[in-house]
Amino acid sequence: MAHDLINRYIWLIDTIRRYGRITLEELGRQWLRSPLSDGKPLPRRTFHHYRIGAEEMFGMNIQCDRSTYEYYIEDTPQSELHQWLVDATALTDTLRDTSDIAGRVVLEYVPSAREHLSTIIDAMRQNHCIHFAYRSYTRSQRSQVDLEPYFVKIFKQLWYVIGYNVKDKMIKTYALDRMSELVILADKPFDYPEGFSPQEFFKDCFGITTNQNEPKRIMLRVEPTQAKYFRALPLHPSQQEVVHDHYSIFSYRMRITYDLREELLRHGSALEVLEPPELKLMIKEELRKALEQY
């Protein structure tokens, strides 16, 4: 029952957000088209019950314009988790009754969440260490890890846990799909560091890798077609663009990391690194090595 109620809250948020502004009458018509309605109308009292529940759960304010009697979502800061939950559940609701066209809905496989994510979330909730065996792609032997799990992050369809490695005495990142024998160490609680912010930890980085180097001003020359993808999916919040006749210049302030180099190489000849010189040299060297293979 609670799960169904949350689905109703998210349906309400998603519907109002898609319309921008919507009357209660139109909302009622959309409700009857939803599988959540079971063919029953949405009474005004029930609507306000869902509205209040959605506001309390997801921190959104659903307001009514008294001049037009249209409902809209007031611009308020939202957590990334709340936004992700709304989007993910709205997508689930959309796909729920697609068995008749199942062969025409193609999804990406995200294997790493199924086995270990719930255990790690439990450990984070309790502030208990976890222990697991880990097989890195760069080592032949598995290592045994005791970790204080600080937060989790998804990147390119893979989940990662970031936390304090007790043995190495430093913060490290581990991919869930490379773990085995994961257990919560109930006898090893830890104190989540005061003032620590996952958002700040990756603030100057692209992807899941980071380092202690100073952020650099990065400038990229991008061909017009590829520039459209950069606008749709910015590499980083610091992204800025200057449009020219036959190309765009994208600028950032980021650390030079492995994930960033790999992303830039992926765009091939449609992208040129202009600054900084060291990143330009790294990309040239990788391209030279790749060309030698042929």
Phi, psi and omega per residue, in radians:
M1 nan -0.763 3.138
A2 -1.101 -0.684 3.118
H3 -1.100 -0.741 3.108
D4 -1.089 -0.659 -3.141
L5 -1.147 -0.745 3.112
I6 -1.089 -0.705 3.095
N7 -1.047 -0.653 3.123
R8 -1.185 -0.724 3.080
Y9 -1.012 -0.818 -3.074
I10 -1.216 -0.637 3.064
W11 -1.031 -0.759 -3.122
L12 -1.090 -0.838 -3.141
I13 -1.069 -0.828 -3.073
D14 -1.133 -0.701 -3.126
T15 -1.154 -0.801 3.121
I16 -1.121 -0.703 -3.132
R17 -1.128 -0.696 -3.135
R18 -1.174 -0.655 -3.134
Y19 -1.424 -0.421 -3.058
G20 1.461 -1.042 3.045
R21 -2.443 2.404 -3.067
I22 -2.646 2.424 3.101
T23 -1.370 2.851 3.109
L24 -1.138 -0.585 3.127
E25 -1.134 -0.800 3.123
E26 -1.189 -0.638 3.082
L27 -1.057 -0.679 3.105
G28 -1.121 -0.648 3.110
R29 -1.182 -0.696 3.097
Q30 -1.167 -0.620 3.111
W31 -1.063 -0.729 -3.133
L32 -1.162 -0.419 3.085
R33 -1.444 -0.215 -3.102
S34 -1.485 2.488 3.079
P35 -1.127 -0.285 3.127
L36 -1.227 -0.379 -3.030
S37 -1.380 -0.385 -3.024
D38 0.930 0.491 3.112
G39 1.396 0.096 -3.118
K40 -1.760 2.477 -3.110
P41 -1.189 2.914 3.134
L42 -1.792 1.771 3.140
P43 -1.142 2.659 3.140
R44 -0.988 -0.746 -3.116
R45 -1.110 -0.700 3.117
T46 -1.164 -0.691 3.088
F47 -0.989 -0.835 -3.120
H48 -1.170 -0.547 3.059
H49 -1.116 -0.792 3.109
Y50 -1.150 -0.688 -3.121
R51 -1.061 -0.815 -3.131
I52 -1.136 -0.738 3.118
G53 -1.083 -0.725 3.130
A54 -1.134 -0.712 3.135
E55 -1.108 -0.764 -3.103
E56 -1.208 -0.659 -3.064
M57 -1.369 -0.672 -3.001
F58 -2.001 0.098 3.048
G59 1.157 0.499 3.129
M60 -1.910 2.508 3.104
N61 -1.827 2.004 3.104
I62 -1.677 1.928 -3.036
Q63 -1.846 2.815 3.090
C64 -2.085 2.206 3.047
D65 -1.411 1.892 -3.029
R66 -1.178 -0.300 3.133
S67 -1.394 -0.470 -3.108
T68 -2.119 -0.147 -3.076
Y69 1.007 0.642 3.072
E70 -1.823 2.466 3.100
Y71 -1.690 2.525 -3.140
Y72 -2.614 2.850 3.126
I73 -1.714 2.103 3.142
E74 -1.223 2.440 3.126
D75 -1.173 2.004 3.100
T76 -2.443 2.636 3.085
P77 -1.092 2.356 3.116
Q78 -2.171 2.606 3.031
S79 -1.280 2.647 3.103
E80 -1.062 -0.631 -3.128
L81 -1.113 -0.794 3.135
H82 -1.058 -0.769 -3.139
Q83 -1.129 -0.704 -3.140
W84 -1.138 -0.712 3.125
L85 -1.111 -0.750 3.119
V86 -1.068 -0.842 -3.106
D87 -1.132 -0.772 -3.089
A88 -1.152 -0.741 -3.115
T89 -1.253 -0.627 3.073
A90 -1.093 -0.682 3.099
L91 -1.141 -0.742 3.111
T92 -1.027 -0.742 3.136
D93 -1.121 -0.668 3.129
T94 -1.125 -0.687 -3.059
L95 -1.534 -0.102 -3.003
R96 -0.997 -0.763 -3.057
D97 -1.905 0.879 -3.125
T98 -1.985 0.390 -3.113
S99 -1.050 -0.499 -3.120
D100 -1.257 -0.357 3.100
I101 -2.186 0.519 -3.055
A102 -0.984 -0.630 -3.133
G103 -1.222 -0.167 -3.130
R104 -1.863 0.120 3.063
V105 -1.983 1.928 -3.054
V106 -1.905 2.112 -3.076
L107 -2.036 2.758 3.061
E108 -1.553 2.494 -3.106
Y109 -1.466 2.255 3.088
V110 -2.113 1.493 -2.975
P111 -1.332 -0.442 -2.915
S112 -1.274 -0.308 -3.076
A113 -1.419 -0.421 -2.936
R114 -1.165 -0.706 -2.969
E115 -1.630 -0.695 -2.940
H116 -1.995 -0.331 -2.988
L117 -1.071 -0.778 -3.092
S118 -1.107 -0.654 3.119
T119 -1.136 -0.743 -3.134
I120 -1.176 -0.690 3.088
I121 -1.064 -0.730 3.091
D122 -1.057 -0.761 3.132
A123 -1.114 -0.690 3.100
M124 -1.123 -0.714 -3.129
R125 -1.107 -0.654 -3.115
Q126 -1.553 -0.175 -3.006
N127 0.958 0.925 3.050
H128 -2.042 2.549 3.086
C129 -1.155 2.764 3.011
I130 -2.116 2.697 3.062
H131 -2.190 2.427 3.121
F132 -2.763 2.769 2.978
A133 -1.589 2.439 -3.043
Y134 -2.314 2.253 3.093
R135 -1.920 1.806 3.118
S136 -1.331 2.641 3.090
Y137 -1.191 -0.330 -3.076
T138 -1.723 -0.031 3.140
R139 -2.244 2.558 -3.130
S140 -1.457 -0.472 -3.101
Q141 -1.721 2.524 3.041
R142 -1.293 2.544 3.050
S143 -1.929 2.684 3.096
Q144 -1.755 2.209 -2.996
V145 -2.162 2.302 2.888
D146 -1.878 2.165 -3.005
L147 -2.335 2.403 2.933
E148 -1.557 1.819 -3.037
P149 -1.317 1.993 -3.126
Y150 -1.531 -0.819 -3.131
F151 -2.818 2.897 3.085
V152 -2.067 2.710 -3.089
K153 -2.597 2.455 3.066
I154 -1.851 2.396 -3.141
F155 -2.630 2.154 3.135
K156 0.911 0.896 3.060
Q157 1.174 0.266 3.094
L158 -2.200 2.466 3.096
W159 -1.650 2.523 3.117
Y160 -2.295 2.622 2.981
V161 -2.015 2.351 -3.128
I162 -2.057 2.263 -3.114
G163 -2.929 -3.039 -3.057
Y164 -1.596 2.029 3.075
N165 -1.329 2.007 -3.022
V166 -1.092 -0.717 -3.106
K167 -1.257 -0.828 -3.077
D168 -1.448 -0.186 3.095
K169 0.980 0.852 3.088
M170 -2.787 2.800 3.116
I171 -1.393 2.273 -3.131
K172 -2.349 2.882 -3.121
T173 -2.032 2.370 -3.126
Y174 -2.323 2.364 3.097
A175 -1.452 2.308 -3.084
L176 -1.142 -0.525 -3.093
D177 -1.291 -0.149 3.114
R178 -1.831 0.128 -3.135
M179 -1.615 2.719 2.952
S180 -2.664 2.850 3.085
E181 0.992 0.681 -3.099
L182 -1.330 2.260 3.081
V183 -2.450 2.667 3.013
I184 -1.543 2.290 3.128
L185 -1.592 1.603 -3.053
A186 -1.106 -0.414 -3.122
D187 -1.608 0.131 -3.122
K188 -2.255 1.317 3.050
P189 -1.290 2.814 3.069
F190 -2.475 2.804 3.095
D191 -1.717 2.102 3.078
Y192 -1.105 2.233 -3.022
P193 -1.057 2.251 -3.130
E194 -1.097 2.273 3.101
G195 1.466 -0.062 -3.130
F196 -1.229 2.364 -3.118
S197 -2.242 2.043 3.057
P198 -0.997 -0.656 3.141
Q199 -1.102 -0.710 3.114
E200 -1.191 -0.609 -3.089
F201 -1.042 -0.703 -3.133
F202 -1.847 0.283 -3.011
K203 -0.984 -0.695 -3.034
D204 -1.787 0.338 -3.016
C205 -2.188 2.696 2.942
F206 -1.819 2.287 3.059
G207 1.509 -2.528 -2.984
I208 -1.990 -0.040 3.141
T209 -1.812 2.573 3.115
T210 -2.524 3.036 3.088
N211 -2.768 -3.102 -3.097
Q212 -1.683 0.104 -3.139
N213 -1.212 2.716 3.114
E214 -1.260 2.485 3.055
P215 -1.048 2.535 -3.130
K216 -2.042 2.714 2.970
R217 -1.372 2.083 -3.090
I218 -1.994 2.258 3.133
M219 -2.191 2.311 -3.101
L220 -2.191 2.378 3.003
R221 -1.729 2.140 -3.006
V222 -2.206 2.367 3.117
E223 -1.138 2.671 -3.004
P224 -0.955 -0.769 -3.110
T225 -1.139 -0.785 -3.137
Q226 -1.183 -0.513 3.133
A227 -1.056 -0.532 3.121
K228 -1.096 -0.646 3.103
Y229 -1.199 -0.647 3.104
F230 -1.131 -0.637 3.100
R231 -1.202 -0.703 -3.112
A232 -1.219 -0.668 -3.120
L233 -2.284 1.440 -3.118
P234 -1.018 2.490 3.109
L235 -1.157 -0.532 -2.993
H236 -2.815 2.624 3.133
P237 -1.013 -0.391 -3.126
S238 -1.399 0.020 -3.042
Q239 -1.046 2.294 3.022
Q240 -2.312 2.622 -3.076
E241 -2.288 2.408 2.946
V242 -2.084 2.068 -3.062
V243 -1.566 2.254 3.031
H244 -1.980 3.117 -3.059
D245 -1.059 -0.745 -3.030
H246 -2.149 0.209 3.132
Y247 -2.944 2.968 3.028
S248 -2.180 2.595 3.016
I249 -1.879 2.055 3.084
F250 -1.808 2.334 3.129
S251 -2.152 2.610 -3.087
Y252 -2.533 2.915 2.895
R253 -2.212 1.839 -3.052
M254 -2.558 2.835 2.951
R255 -1.384 2.585 3.058
I256 -1.466 1.934 -3.095
T257 -2.185 2.960 3.112
Y258 -1.028 -0.825 -3.117
D259 -1.067 -0.665 3.128
L260 -1.150 -0.784 3.130
R261 -1.055 -0.749 3.136
E262 -1.107 -0.677 3.139
E263 -1.162 -0.728 -3.138
L264 -1.168 -0.692 3.117
L265 -1.111 -0.534 -3.096
R266 -1.087 -0.435 -3.070
H267 -1.524 -0.089 3.021
G268 0.978 -2.377 -3.042
S269 -1.307 -0.109 3.129
A270 -1.374 -0.078 -3.054
L271 -2.390 2.451 3.045
E272 -2.271 2.260 3.059
V273 -1.403 2.159 3.112
L274 -1.703 -0.713 3.132
E275 -2.550 2.672 -0.078
P276 -1.417 2.914 -3.092
P277 -1.031 -0.648 -3.097
E278 -1.174 -0.625 3.091
L279 -1.232 -0.693 3.086
K280 -1.014 -0.740 3.138
L281 -1.153 -0.714 3.109
M282 -1.044 -0.784 -3.118
I283 -1.157 -0.745 3.113
K284 -1.057 -0.710 -3.122
E285 -1.164 -0.727 3.110
E286 -1.131 -0.686 3.120
L287 -1.194 -0.635 3.092
R288 -1.101 -0.780 3.127
K289 -1.103 -0.696 3.128
A290 -1.129 -0.711 -3.135
L291 -1.131 -0.600 3.121
E292 -1.089 -0.390 3.115
Q293 -1.217 -0.268 -3.067
Y294 -2.010 nan nan
